[in-house]
Amino acid sequence: MASKKFIGVLLMGLAGLSLPAVIASTSASADEPPTGATTGTSIVTEELCTWYMLGAPSTITLAPELVGGVAPEYVGEEVPVSAAFTDGDNLNVYSSGNETPGDRFTFGQCTFYSAPTRPIVTVSIEDDAFSATAEGGGVDALMNFAAIEGNEFNVVLDPTCIAPWTVTSAALKTAALSSIITTIATVGIVEDRVTDSNDRCATNLNVNINIPGAKTPTYPGQTYVWEGPGFTTALSTSGA
């Protein structure tokens, strides 16, 4: 019996010693510095909506309308000349992502965030002068002419664009060498979150002017070439 009592006392003593050992192992020392932790997260940002323009004319070759498959001769009467930009060559203005430019039929999802803008497309000519040269004789100032009132350098648009777009033809001439042809009137009607659809305007262009009548060439019988003014199509944006 004495042996059993001794074992019991011994077990109780071991149990009493184990408690402070467990507490010590889970308590931080007052001498250790506090532990710091960093925080953070990540998320993909949507592309910024950007305005793009395709189909701005880079070369404009004005030609007379064929009569029976033959170009008319200049006989001192007015001759209309024109150039057309249609279908895949037409003017195409649209919104898309800053990293996903898209094309005539596609676009990338995007948002204008807190600063939407609207597009403004302007056409202009650098001056009103059309200078004549005979292929054999050379420069012929008598055949020069200008884009003036009544014989404007016209940019005619086929308004295939739907709301909210505004499409306006231009009549460029002396003292009025620039004109807005395509725009969205106010920022408030711009589609500022582009997902399933976007604002797009695709419109055909016809550029025309008349070679005036009542002129007498210095080199009759020769082919004449007229060099017109530089033509610019510009896309700008406005936040208002």
Number of C-alpha atoms within 10 A of each C-alpha: 5 7 7 9 9 11 11 11 11 12 11 11 11 10 10 11 11 10 10 9 10 10 9 10 8 8 8 10 8 7 6 7 8 7 5 5 4 4 4 4 4 5 5 5 8 14 18 22 28 22 21 20 21 15 20 19 16 9 9 15 11 17 15 18 15 9 8 7 7 9 11 12 11 18 13 13 12 13 17 15 15 18 18 20 18 15 13 12 16 21 23 21 25 23 31 26 21 18 13 16 18 16 15 19 9 13 20 23 22 23 23 19 12 7 11 21 22 23 26 19 20 17 21 22 21 12 19 21 19 17 18 20 21 19 12 11 13 13 18 16 13 13 22 19 19 21 26 16 13 10 18 20 26 19 22 19 22 15 17 11 18 12 11 16 20 16 22 16 19 22 24 24 22 16 11 17 19 20 18 18 18 24 21 22 16 15 16 13 14 20 19 22 17 21 13 8 13 20 22 22 24 25 22 20 24 16 21 22 23 20 23 17 13 11 16 12 20 15 16 12 11 13 13 19 15 18 12 22 17 14 17 15 19 13 18 14 15 13 11 11
